């Protein structure tokens, strides 16, 4: 019996260590930025050894990639939850999803990680790949549903997704620097309506 419990215990410890590293790194990257955060700070904050860090992640960049992936997943979850708050049309879902995005991006640390450090550290191509694998698909699906229902005109879906995603990111950056989110939501709503 004890042998059956041991692997689970090791798995639990492994997951706890990985989680501690991700949480510590996320907090430091959000507060100080990637360049100003050192791996000794991360392991100290996580309460683990440097060996544990390199057991789970090849280097600081790999750890950052894991943190940013979790951030994108959290944003996708918020968008999906917001879009489903009220039953309505595909257009309503797009508008609600945009509110979910700006709500998720109200965290200045998330903006720093995803929109400031992300492109600089990982490069735009790698960041776009993470985005496609996590949150960009929520926008793409919403646009596809809106096209299928006739709520917006048929346009090249990939190009539309890329351009609207960039627009959302710029809005999040502006809001993080003090712009009123209501102003940006008003513009985003108008853009969706203009796509009819």
C-alpha positions in Angstrom: 0.0 0.0 0.0 2.7 2.4 0.9 4.3 2.1 -2.6 1.0 3.2 -4.2 0.9 6.3 -2.2 4.6 7.3 -2.8 4.3 8.1 -6.5 1.3 10.3 -5.8 3.2 12.0 -3.0 6.1 12.7 -5.4 3.7 14.0 -8.0 2.1 16.3 -5.4 5.5 17.6 -4.3 6.6 18.1 -7.9 3.4 20.0 -8.7 3.7 22.1 -5.5 7.3 23.0 -6.4 6.3 23.9 -9.9 3.4 26.0 -8.7 5.5 27.8 -6.1 8.0 28.7 -8.8 5.3 29.9 -11.2 3.6 32.0 -8.5 6.9 33.5 -7.2 8.0 34.3 -10.8 4.7 35.8 -11.7 4.7 38.1 -8.7 8.3 39.3 -9.4 7.8 39.6 -13.2 4.6 41.6 -12.6 6.3 43.9 -10.0 9.8 44.3 -11.4 9.7 43.1 -15.0 11.6 40.3 -16.6 15.0 42.0 -16.9 15.1 43.1 -13.3 14.1 39.8 -11.9 16.9 37.3 -11.1 16.6 33.5 -10.7 18.0 33.7 -7.1 15.1 36.1 -6.2 12.6 33.7 -7.7 13.9 30.6 -5.9 14.1 32.6 -2.6 10.5 33.8 -3.0 9.3 30.3 -4.0 11.2 28.7 -1.0 12.9 26.2 -3.2 16.5 25.5 -4.4 18.0 26.6 -7.6 18.3 23.0 -8.6 14.5 22.7 -8.3 14.1 25.6 -10.6 16.3 24.0 -13.3 14.7 20.7 -12.8 11.4 22.2 -13.8 12.5 24.9 -16.3 15.5 25.0 -18.6 16.2 28.7 -17.8 14.5 32.0 -16.7 13.1 32.4 -20.2 11.4 29.0 -20.1 9.9 29.9 -16.7 8.7 33.2 -18.2 7.1 31.3 -21.1 5.2 29.2 -18.6 4.1 32.2 -16.6 2.9 34.1 -19.7 1.1 31.0 -21.0 -0.9 30.9 -17.7 -1.7 34.6 -18.1 -3.1 34.0 -21.5 -5.2 31.1 -20.3 -6.5 33.3 -17.4 -7.5 36.0 -19.9 -9.2 33.4 -22.2 -11.2 32.1 -19.1 -12.3 35.7 -18.3 -13.4 36.4 -21.9 -15.3 33.1 -22.1 -17.0 33.7 -18.7 -17.9 37.3 -19.7 -19.3 36.3 -23.1 -21.6 33.7 -21.4 -23.0 36.0 -18.7 -26.1 36.9 -20.7 -27.7 34.9 -23.4 -27.9 36.9 -26.5 -26.7 37.4 -30.1 -23.3 36.7 -31.4 -22.8 40.5 -31.5 -23.6 40.6 -27.8 -21.1 37.9 -27.1 -18.4 39.9 -28.9 -19.2 43.0 -26.9 -19.3 41.1 -23.6 -16.1 39.3 -24.5 -14.4 42.7 -25.0 -15.5 43.7 -21.6 -14.0 40.5 -20.2 -10.7 41.1 -21.9 -10.4 44.6 -20.5 -11.4 43.3 -17.1 -8.8 40.6 -17.2 -6.2 43.1 -18.4 -7.0 45.6 -15.5 -4.1 43.8 -13.7 -1.1 46.0 -14.4 1.2 43.1 -13.7 -0.5 41.1 -16.4 -0.2 44.0 -18.9 3.6 44.2 -18.1 4.0 40.5 -18.5 1.9 40.0 -21.6 2.1 43.2 -23.5 5.4 44.8 -22.5 7.9 42.1 -21.6 6.3 39.3 -23.6 7.2 40.6 -27.1 10.6 41.8 -25.9 11.6 38.5 -24.2 10.0 35.9 -26.4 9.7 37.7 -29.7 6.4 38.5 -31.4 6.3 35.2 -33.3 6.6 33.1 -30.2 4.1 35.3 -28.4 1.6 35.0 -31.3 2.0 31.2 -31.1 1.2 31.2 -27.4 -1.7 33.6 -28.1 -3.1 31.3 -30.8 -2.8 28.3 -28.5 -4.6 30.0 -25.6 -6.7 33.1 -25.9 -6.8 34.2 -29.5 -9.0 31.3 -30.4 -11.8 32.9 -28.2 -11.9 36.0 -30.4 -11.6 33.9 -33.6 -14.5 31.7 -32.5 -16.6 34.7 -31.6 -16.0 36.3 -34.9 -16.7 33.1 -36.8 -20.0 32.7 -34.9 -20.9 36.4 -35.7 -20.1 35.8 -39.4 -22.2 32.6 -39.5 -25.2 34.3 -37.9 -24.9 37.3 -40.2 -24.2 39.7 -37.3 -21.1 40.8 -39.1 -20.0 40.6 -42.7 -17.8 37.8 -43.9 -14.2 38.9 -43.9 -10.9 36.9 -43.9 -11.1 35.5 -40.4 -7.4 35.2 -39.7 -6.6 38.8 -40.7 -9.6 40.1 -38.8 -8.6 38.2 -35.7 -5.0 39.5 -35.8 -6.1 43.1 -36.4 -8.8 43.1 -33.7 -6.4 41.3 -31.2 -3.9 44.1 -31.8 -6.6 46.7 -31.2 -7.6 45.0 -27.9 -4.0 45.0 -26.8 -3.5 48.7 -27.5 -6.7 49.4 -25.6 -5.4 47.4 -22.6 -2.1 49.3 -22.7 -3.9 52.7 -22.8 -6.3 51.7 -19.9 -3.3 50.5 -17.8 -1.8 54.0 -18.2 -5.0 55.8 -17.0 -7.4 55.9 -19.9 -11.1 55.4 -19.1 -12.0 51.8 -20.0 -15.5 53.0 -20.9 -14.1 55.1 -23.7 -12.3 52.1 -25.2 -15.3 49.9 -24.8 -17.5 52.5 -26.6 -15.0 52.5 -29.5 -14.7 48.7 -29.6 -18.5 48.4 -29.7 -18.6 50.9 -32.5 -16.0 48.8 -34.5 -18.1 45.7 -34.0 -21.2 47.5 -35.2 -19.3 48.9 -38.2 -18.5 45.3 -39.2 -22.2 44.6 -40.0 
